Amino acid sequence: MFAFPQLQTGSMAQLPSSRGSHFRTISNSMGDGSSLKLEDFRGVHNSWTLRFRNLSDAEFTQLGDFFSACEGQLRSFTFLDPFTNLLRWSEQLSETVWHKDGGLSVGATGLADPEGTARASQLVNTAQVAQGLRQTIAAPGNYIYCFSAYVKAAQPCSIGLSIETGQPNDRKLCAVSSEWSRVYFSASGEEADQVTGVLEVPAGTAISVYGLQLEAQPNPSPYVLTLGKSGVFAHTRFAQDQLTFVAQGPDSHDCTVRLQSRDEDSNE
Amino acid sequence: MAAFPLLKTGAVSQYPSSKALEFSTTVLRYVDGSEQRFRTRPAIGHRWLIDLRAVSPEEAGVIRAFVEAHRGRFGTFSFQDPWTGTVYDNCSFDGDSLELNFQTDWRVATEVVIRDNEA
């Protein structure tokens, strides 16, 4: 998969950086002060300004080679937004993007969550074996990912977290108590064009879950709610034809990258 | 009608934020120095600059989802004036872009401008 590279640290960006959401609305102002508005769907796009500091020689070479392969603004690539959740419908577990094994179902929703709101859901496994909840995204399998969730259960138990890229990957067992706790699993896989986050509920168990999140970095960052759109942008381009690196010293390079992506639901 | 989201503290904005009261008056000046003035907008207009200098990534995500759901200037929503508490049922964003500045792992800065469509 032709994708924006991950840094050696496993992250996609450094802080501070910024991201923009852009729309286009055509507005006609009437004589009485009112206005008629029309949405231009084709004008929706997202932008990122990524400020990199102290890149190593290897990272500098990798980013420069990638920019050259893209020929500046010419070619598009897949970009994993570092500032959002890569999953869709992170709190709507009944949506079709979430695949549930046969014995797993979504029970009560609108439960109290660790944020003090009521957005948690219950997962109920009525089978005799562990059952999984999974969502697949189109992303490079050999990047480092972190899959995290807030969980709790009436009775102590252990759930399994894993990240699958083509072949099933290692699984991490996480203890679940009667208090909310955030659990996570980080891994990188093989060359693949899909990555799947899997949460396994043990047999005959019901757990409460909130804040499911998948990110292209080693450790979890604060949870970000998502609806129908994810953080995977398959048609991203550089918004610049010139990329300037400043060498601050041996093995230390700075640069600023500007990216732009049409809305992933629009045609390219 | 969807309402503009509140922060975790229950507030709408952070300091400093600003509010503008707007009118639209056409002034015709004649050679004899006299003037004729008339309003071109039927009612007072309200515009709020919501300055959010330190919100969490989750709060920033909620705001971004709200802007995207309303497609920039296109959609309408209700907004409670943080100064007076008055709820305005027909408001829109006054721009088609939302910029989020991720400063640290836990702090994001942004600002949005909201206007009352009733004016």
Interface residues (C-beta under 8 A of the other chain):
Chain A: L15 P16 S17 S18 R19 G20 S21 H22 F23 R24 T25 S27 G31 D32 G33 S34 S35 K37 L38 E39 G43 V44 F83 T84 N85 E115 G116 S221 P222 Y223 V224 L225 T226 L227 K229
Chain B: K8 S24 T40 R41 P42 S56 P57 E58 A60 G61 V62 R64 A65 V67 E68 A69 R71 G72 R73 F74 S92 D96 S97 L98 E99 L100 N101 F102 Q103 T104 D105 W106 N117 A119
